Amino acid sequence: MNRLLWTQTISKKSSPPWPCSSCREGTFRLVPGSLIYQETVWSKRARNHEEWDPDWITFSFTAWVKCDNSACGEEVAVAGDGGIETDYDDEGAGSFHAEYCSPRFCSPMPDIIEIPGNCPPKVASELRVAFALFWSDPSGAANHIRVALEALMSHLRIRERRKTDKGKFVKLNLHQRIELFREADLIIGNQLMALKWLGNTGSHDGGVIQNDVLAAFEIIEHALLELIEQRSKRLAALASGLEKKHRPGAKKHKLPF
């Protein structure tokens, strides 16, 4: 996952090369001339202040991006907010003001991480809701990552309830289910527990920032590739096959001709 891709801003000339949300092969490019912005009312009123500075300017914008895959051509709407920031030349002698536009909404939202094709539908759908909330509501995104974890535990057949000494069944919470999973895979289990704690913060304190969510996306991408695709296991089998075939002293298979 390229974190920088999801923290970049848009300008009138270009947009970050987000992956296409439809064909998943092309890259979105800014449609020339499509970015339009309007200064906010607060920003206009602030111009009357005696200490006003261009850095006070704020605005809202809309834009369109289009997939560069000629077989697709999907067009997606982007909206957000922005302002003016002071930039300096290479020697720091002169300065100039540049506009920046920070995306808050994109529909349909691109996938921020690679989701395996055989990923459980509930896990994938919750992650895509988290993607859609990433720019505007990081805490909400963290909540949906937590729901995706619940669905992942169910897919992995981690039990949802336990029997008490009195013979009654009680529901296990996510923390308890991850603890059960950790008995089989301590490393990934610890990683998933960290996501659970992030989800708790998103639900109660709301103190989740975008970098927290990006870290969570990177962790769950790795977990899905290991648990769903079993990438390490598959690569180990490939490596073993190559070793048996090519290491000194290995029996060579005769060619069929």
C-alpha positions as CSV (number, residue, x, y, z in Angstrom):
1,M,0.0,0.0,0.0
2,N,1.3,3.4,-1.0
3,R,0.3,5.7,2.0
4,L,1.4,8.9,0.2
5,L,-1.1,8.3,-2.5
6,W,-4.0,8.9,0.0
7,T,-2.6,12.0,1.7
8,Q,-1.8,14.0,-1.4
9,T,-3.8,17.0,-2.5
10,I,-5.4,17.9,-5.8
11,S,-4.4,20.9,-8.0
12,K,-5.9,22.5,-11.1
13,K,-3.4,20.6,-13.1
14,S,-3.3,17.1,-11.6
15,S,-4.7,14.6,-9.1
16,P,-3.0,11.7,-7.3
17,P,-2.9,8.5,-9.4
18,W,-5.6,6.6,-7.5
19,P,-6.4,3.1,-8.8
20,C,-9.7,2.9,-10.8
21,S,-12.6,1.7,-8.6
22,S,-14.3,0.0,-11.6
23,C,-11.8,-1.9,-13.8
24,R,-9.0,-1.9,-11.1
25,E,-6.5,-1.8,-13.9
26,G,-6.3,1.8,-14.9
27,T,-5.5,5.0,-13.0
28,F,-7.6,8.0,-12.4
29,R,-6.5,11.2,-13.9
30,L,-7.9,14.7,-13.4
31,V,-10.3,15.8,-16.2
32,P,-8.8,19.0,-17.5
33,G,-10.8,22.1,-16.4
34,S,-13.1,20.1,-14.2
35,L,-11.8,21.5,-10.8
36,I,-14.1,24.3,-9.6
37,Y,-13.9,25.9,-6.2
38,Q,-15.8,28.6,-4.3
39,E,-14.6,30.6,-1.3
40,T,-16.5,30.0,1.9
41,V,-18.6,32.7,3.5
42,W,-16.4,32.7,6.6
43,S,-13.4,33.2,4.4
44,K,-15.0,36.1,2.5
45,R,-16.0,37.8,5.8
46,A,-12.5,37.4,7.2
47,R,-11.1,39.6,4.4
48,N,-12.4,42.6,6.3
49,H,-10.1,41.9,9.3
50,E,-7.1,44.2,9.6
51,E,-4.7,41.4,10.0
52,W,-6.1,39.4,7.0
53,D,-3.6,37.2,5.2
54,P,-4.0,35.0,2.1
55,D,-3.4,32.0,4.3
56,W,-6.8,32.7,5.8
57,I,-8.6,31.8,2.6
58,T,-10.7,28.6,2.6
59,F,-12.9,27.2,-0.1
60,S,-14.9,24.1,-1.1
61,F,-14.2,22.4,-4.4
62,T,-15.6,19.8,-6.8
63,A,-13.7,17.9,-9.6
64,W,-13.9,14.9,-11.9
65,V,-11.2,12.2,-12.4
66,K,-11.3,9.7,-15.3
67,C,-9.8,6.3,-15.6
68,D,-6.9,6.2,-18.2
69,N,-7.8,2.7,-19.3
70,S,-9.3,3.2,-22.7
71,A,-11.4,0.0,-22.2
72,C,-13.0,1.5,-19.0
73,G,-13.1,5.4,-19.0
74,E,-14.9,5.5,-15.6
75,E,-15.5,9.1,-14.4
76,V,-15.7,9.8,-10.7
77,A,-16.7,12.8,-8.7
78,V,-14.4,14.2,-6.1
79,A,-15.2,17.0,-3.5
80,G,-13.5,18.5,-0.6
81,D,-12.0,21.7,0.9
82,G,-8.9,23.7,0.4
83,G,-7.1,26.9,0.9
84,I,-4.0,28.9,0.2
85,E,-0.5,28.1,1.5
86,T,2.7,30.0,1.2
87,D,5.5,28.3,-0.7
88,Y,9.1,29.5,-1.0
89,D,11.6,29.2,-3.8
90,D,14.6,26.9,-3.5
91,E,16.8,29.6,-1.9
92,G,14.1,30.8,0.5
93,A,14.4,34.3,-0.8
94,G,11.0,34.7,-2.5
95,S,7.6,33.4,-1.7
96,F,4.3,32.8,-3.5
97,H,0.9,31.6,-2.7
98,A,-0.4,28.3,-4.0
99,E,-3.8,26.7,-3.8
100,Y,-4.3,23.2,-2.4
101,C,-7.4,21.0,-2.5
102,S,-7.9,18.2,0.1
103,P,-10.4,15.5,-1.0
104,R,-13.1,14.6,1.5
105,F,-15.4,12.6,-0.7
106,C,-15.1,10.4,-3.8
107,S,-17.8,8.3,-5.4
108,P,-17.3,5.5,-6.1
109,M,-14.3,5.4,-3.8
110,P,-11.2,3.5,-5.0
111,D,-9.8,0.6,-3.0
112,I,-7.1,1.9,-0.7
113,I,-5.6,-1.6,-0.3
114,E,-5.6,-4.8,-2.2
115,I,-8.6,-6.9,-1.4
116,P,-8.2,-10.6,-2.4
117,G,-10.7,-11.8,-4.9
118,N,-11.8,-14.6,-2.6
119,C,-12.2,-12.3,0.4
120,P,-15.5,-12.9,2.3
121,P,-18.1,-10.5,1.0
122,K,-19.0,-9.0,4.4
123,V,-15.3,-8.3,5.1
124,A,-14.9,-6.6,1.7
125,S,-18.0,-4.5,2.0
126,E,-17.1,-3.2,5.4
127,L,-13.6,-2.3,4.3
128,R,-15.0,-0.4,1.3
129,V,-17.3,1.6,3.7
130,A,-14.1,2.3,5.7
131,F,-12.4,3.5,2.5
132,A,-15.3,5.9,1.7
133,L,-15.0,7.4,5.2
134,F,-11.2,7.7,5.3
135,W,-10.9,11.3,4.3
136,S,-14.0,12.7,6.0
137,D,-14.4,10.6,9.2
138,P,-11.3,8.5,10.3
139,S,-13.1,7.4,13.5
140,G,-16.0,6.1,11.4
141,A,-13.5,4.3,9.2
142,A,-11.9,2.7,12.2
143,N,-15.4,1.5,13.4
144,H,-16.0,-0.3,10.1
145,I,-12.6,-1.9,10.2
146,R,-13.6,-3.3,13.5
147,V,-16.8,-4.7,12.0
148,A,-14.7,-6.2,9.2
149,L,-12.7,-8.0,11.9
150,E,-15.8,-9.5,13.3
151,A,-16.7,-10.9,9.9
152,L,-13.2,-12.2,9.4
153,M,-13.3,-14.1,12.7
154,S,-16.6,-15.7,11.6
155,H,-15.1,-16.6,8.2
156,L,-12.1,-18.3,10.1
157,R,-14.7,-20.2,12.2
158,I,-13.6,-18.7,15.4
159,R,-16.5,-19.5,17.8
160,E,-19.0,-16.8,18.7
161,R,-20.1,-18.2,22.0
162,R,-18.9,-20.4,24.9
163,K,-20.7,-22.6,27.4
164,T,-20.6,-21.6,31.0
165,D,-20.1,-23.9,34.0
166,K,-23.9,-23.7,34.5
167,G,-24.5,-25.0,31.0
168,K,-25.6,-21.7,29.5
169,F,-24.2,-20.2,26.3
170,V,-22.8,-16.7,26.4
171,K,-21.7,-14.6,23.4
172,L,-18.0,-13.9,23.0
173,N,-16.9,-10.4,22.2
174,L,-14.4,-9.5,19.5
175,H,-11.5,-9.3,22.0
176,Q,-12.2,-12.8,23.3
177,R,-12.5,-14.2,19.7
178,I,-9.2,-12.6,18.7
179,E,-7.6,-14.2,21.8
180,L,-8.8,-17.6,20.6
181,F,-7.4,-16.9,17.2
182,R,-4.0,-15.9,18.8
183,E,-3.7,-19.4,20.1
184,A,-3.2,-20.5,16.4
185,D,-1.4,-17.5,15.1
186,L,0.2,-15.3,17.6
187,I,1.8,-12.8,15.2
188,I,-1.2,-12.0,13.1
189,G,-3.4,-12.3,16.2
190,N,-1.5,-9.5,17.9
191,Q,-1.8,-7.3,14.8
192,L,-5.6,-7.9,14.6
193,M,-5.8,-7.0,18.3
194,A,-4.2,-3.7,17.6
195,L,-7.0,-3.0,15.1
196,K,-9.6,-3.9,17.7
197,W,-8.1,-1.3,20.0
198,L,-8.2,1.3,17.2
199,G,-11.9,0.5,16.6
200,N,-12.6,1.0,20.3
201,T,-11.0,4.4,20.2
202,G,-13.1,5.3,17.1
203,S,-16.3,4.2,18.8
204,H,-15.7,6.0,22.2
205,D,-13.1,8.7,22.0
206,G,-13.2,9.7,18.3
207,G,-9.4,10.5,18.6
208,V,-8.5,8.6,15.4
209,I,-6.5,10.4,12.7
210,Q,-5.9,9.5,9.0
211,N,-2.4,8.1,9.7
212,D,-3.9,5.7,12.2
213,V,-6.4,4.4,9.7
214,L,-3.7,4.1,7.0
215,A,-1.7,1.9,9.4
216,A,-4.8,-0.2,10.1
217,F,-5.4,-0.6,6.3
218,E,-1.8,-1.8,5.9
219,I,-2.1,-4.3,8.7
220,I,-5.4,-5.8,7.5
221,E,-4.2,-6.0,3.9
222,H,-1.3,-8.1,5.1
223,A,-3.6,-10.2,7.3
224,L,-6.0,-10.9,4.4
225,L,-3.2,-11.9,2.1
226,E,-1.9,-14.3,4.7
227,L,-5.2,-15.7,6.0
228,I,-7.3,-15.7,2.8
229,E,-4.8,-16.1,0.0
230,Q,-2.2,-17.8,2.2
231,R,0.5,-16.0,0.3
232,S,3.5,-17.0,2.5
233,K,2.4,-20.6,2.5
234,R,2.1,-20.6,-1.3
235,L,5.5,-18.9,-1.8
236,A,7.1,-21.3,0.6
237,A,5.8,-24.2,-1.6
238,L,7.1,-22.5,-4.7
239,A,10.5,-22.0,-3.1
240,S,10.6,-25.6,-1.9
241,G,9.8,-26.8,-5.4
242,L,12.7,-24.7,-6.9
243,E,15.1,-25.9,-4.2
244,K,14.3,-29.6,-4.8
245,K,14.7,-29.1,-8.5
246,H,17.8,-26.9,-8.7
247,R,20.0,-27.4,-5.6
248,P,23.2,-29.4,-6.1
249,G,22.6,-33.1,-5.9
250,A,18.9,-32.8,-6.6
251,K,17.4,-35.3,-9.1
252,K,16.8,-33.7,-12.4
253,H,13.6,-34.4,-14.2
254,K,14.2,-35.7,-17.7
255,L,12.8,-33.6,-20.5
256,P,10.0,-35.3,-22.5
257,F,12.0,-35.0,-25.7
